[in-house]
Amino acid sequence: MSSAVRDTERLAQRQIEVVQRRKDREVARLEDGHKAIKNELKKTHDAELVEVKHENQVRINEEANRKERVLEEMRSHLQHTKSYTDKELKELKTTSIKEKNLTEQKLSADRERLKGENELYLEDLNYRFNNASQKISRNGAEQLREARENMHRVRNNEESFHQQKLQAGATEFNTRFTHQTRTNQKMKDDLDNKFKKDRQSTNLRQQTEMNKLVTGHTDHVEKRDGEYRKGLKEQDLFFEKKFAVQLAQHHKGFQDLEAKNKKVVEDLKTSLTKELSKAAVRNDDPFYKFEALNPSLIQHPKHVEIRVAVPDHAKQDLQLTVNGKEAVVLFNRRYADASRTPDGTINKINKIETFTTRVQTGSILDARSLKSSYEDGVMTYLINKA
């Protein structure tokens, strides 16, 4: 009988050792899982922490269930030995109860120790992740400030370039128009002076001839004088027509230059307006405006309500996760833009920015009860208290 008891004790001891080794393997596997989670936390958000804690709790529950099944098996073995002897049954039962209590105490202590180590490890991960998030937020704010300064410099340079180009075009047109006007005036003055000289010389010759022929050729002189006056009139009409054609050509040329100048000015104005409108649209974009999410927290008896103001076109970029008593609001924004310089160079910009705000609710929250709704530019989240 005593050998059967010893065999039973050895079997129970072996089972306890198997359970201990299995527990050690589970603890090692949990540690490896935590190391993998630590590497993944740098690329993921706070929602994965909730899943890790849930998975750890499930594993702890599974370990407790395994230990309870082992205890049930031990109990069945103790009951099996009851058929061999009634006397040793009482001693074996007493011994089994003591060992069961000791095993339960040991397993409970190990479970509490493992749970405490997991909580400390998670707290350490949270602390490191918070530091990394703050560093990323500071770097993002610095990059946003530099981007704004670069945008202002580019816009000022573009405005100065277009203004100088417009002024240069206007100055060139005014200079060319003034030069053409002076040239036309000079040509007109030269033609007038030449015509006056020709008329004066012709008048002098005619007066000389008239003085020679006045005595005997009065009729003939009058006839020639009439012909001469007719010739002068035709000559005047010829010069008037000639100058009228030239004046019309100069006027047409001036109108063409004025139309070209107006077209150039309108094109420059249109181009500058487009650039300014584009810059204004960039300034109105939430990517440049957001510096903080500023969520509002409303406490209710059984749940909490969190509201965040966000434009309609950016509501899909807003996310909320739950970590214990803390609600984490994330806003991810991607911005892509392209511009072309006057020399044909194409500049492309691709920016990604993340805003993170942590709201302390004061109560443990149930992540599975999270509900969201959007209305009038406000995203509303409802989370039940655990």
C-alpha positions, 0 to 999 in steps of 0.5 A: 500500500505504501508503495502505491502511495509513493507512486502516486506522490511521484506521479503528482510530483512529476505532474507538478514539474510538468506544469512548472516547466509548461508555465516556464515555457509559457512565461518565456513565450510571453516574454518573446511576445512582449519583445516583438510587441515592443518592436511593433509599437514604434510603427503602430498606435496605442490600439495594439496595447489593448490587444496585447493586454487582452491576449496576456489576460487570455493566456493567464486564464488558459494557464489557470485553466490548465492548472485547474485541470491538473488539479482535477487529474490529481484528485481523480488519481487520489480517488482511484487509490481509494479502492486499494485501502481505506486506511491510507485513503484518509492520509492520502486525502489529507496529504493531497489536500495540503499539496493542493493548497500549497500548489494553489498558493504557489500557482496563485503567487506565480500568477500574481508575480507574472501579472505584476511583471507584465504590468511593469513591462507594459508601463515601461513600454507605455513610458517609452512610447509616450517619450517617442510620441512626444519627440515625434510631435516636437519634430513634426511641429518644427518641420511644420514651422520650417515648411511655413517659413519656406512657403512664405519665402517662396510666395514672396519670391514669386510675388517679387518675380511677377511684380518685377516682370510686370514692371519690366514689361510696362517699362519696356512698352512705355519706352518703345511707345515713347521712342516710336512717338518721337520717331513719328513726330520727327518724321512729320516735322522733317516732312513739314519743313521740307514741304515749306522749303519747297513751297518757299523756293517755288514761290520765289521762282514764280514771283521772279517769273511773274516779275519778268512776264508781268508787262507783256504776258498778263493773260498768260501769267494769269492762266499759268497762275491758275494752273499753278494754283491747281497744281498746288492744290493737287500737291496738297491733296497728295501730301494730305493723303500720304500723311493720312495713310502714314498716320493711320498705319502708326495709329494701327501699330499703336493699337496693336502694341496697346492690345499686346500690352493689355494681353501681357498684363492680363496674362501676368495678372491671371498667373499671379492670381492663380498662384495667390489663390493656390497659396491661399488654398494651402493656407486654408488647408487643415494640414497647415492650421492644426497645431492641437486637436483640443478634444472636449471630455464630458463625463456621464454616469455609465459612459464618457463622451469625447468631442473633436472638431474636424472638417468633413473632408478630414474626418476619416483621418481621425482615430480614437483608441482606448488604453485603460483610463486613457483615451488617445486621439490620433489625426494623420494627414498626408499632403501632396503638391507640385509646382512649376518654375518659369524655367520649367523645373517641377518641384513636388512636396509630399508631407505626412503629419500626425497629431496625438492627444491623450485624454485622462478620463479617470475611469477604466474604459471598455474599448469594445463599446466604442461608438462614433458619429459625425455631425456639423463638423464635430466627431463624437465618441461614446465609450462605456465605463468598465 
